Amino acid sequence: MAQPVLYLAPHPHSFQNAKVLVTLKYGRSELGQVDVRGPAAGDAHSHLATSRLPALEADSNRCLQGAAAVSHYLAPGRMKGSSAKDSALVQQWINLADSEIVQPACAWVFPELGLMKHNKKAVERAQLDLKKILRLLDDHLKLRTYLVGEGVTLADIAVSCSLLLPYKHVFEPHFRKPYVNVNRWFLTCVNQPEFVQALGEVTLCERIVPGAGQQGQQDMVAPEPEPAPTPEEPAVKKTPAQLKKEALKREKMEKFLQKQDKLKEQQQRQPE
């Protein structure tokens, strides 16, 4: 069988990339070698929609798209839940991460990284939403080391990776101080060898530094280095085409957040 190929999403701060890369470290012993390719490889594979990345070509007949499907395929059985009940609980936490955490996390963090325009009302709403989630998690983790069962599962990977950028860039000490159990659990997760191999060392935010994430980030995918200017050709300002590309990227991110917002509203309107 051909070696599986994992295509990553183009965004260097992708929550979804983090989830599949961590899961891959846990499942590599069962899967063998997996060829991990950055976003540049997507040009030669136009059949993989950017909005559905990361994606995994398991073989010539199977292509899984989206972090949830790819992570489920990559994870060893023990990480999906040891019983039918635990499997349902794992899926419940994965759904919560996607529908309740990612959107407010993006709304707060991305403006600080210079990826979106700052909207004071959106940030304040995101902070309230995240506080609600952190309270829920803190209560759940009071007597637990992990979200489900006695070891790391896909639930821990999904939720911790969704909180990764907030913990790194906006959860200042005074903000995270009330959530002792969540902080303990998060540090336990990101210091697991598999997390460290996939994400590197995670340093918690000490103070919010606007635009700090734009330089030297090594979150999930290292950007390709720009060619150094020759002595006869000094560095120049960004071209209109480059500025247009950056504007399109910001526009796509704003549309993504709007879509997440609508999804959240629809879920809230559904009867329990």
Secondary structure, DSSP 8 states (H G I E B T S, - for coil): ----EEE--S-TT-HHHHHHHHHHHHHHHHH---EEE-GGGGGG-TTS-GGG-SEEEEETTEEEESHHHHHHHHS-GGGG-SSHHHHHHHHHHHHHIIIIIHHHHHHHHHHHTTSS---HHHHHHHHHHHHHHHHHHHHHTTT-SSSSTTS--HHHHHHHHHTHHHHHHT--HHHHTT-HHHHHHHHHHHTSHHHHHHH------SS--TTGGGSS--SS----------TTS------HHHHHHHHHHHHHHHHHHHHHHHHHHHHHHS--
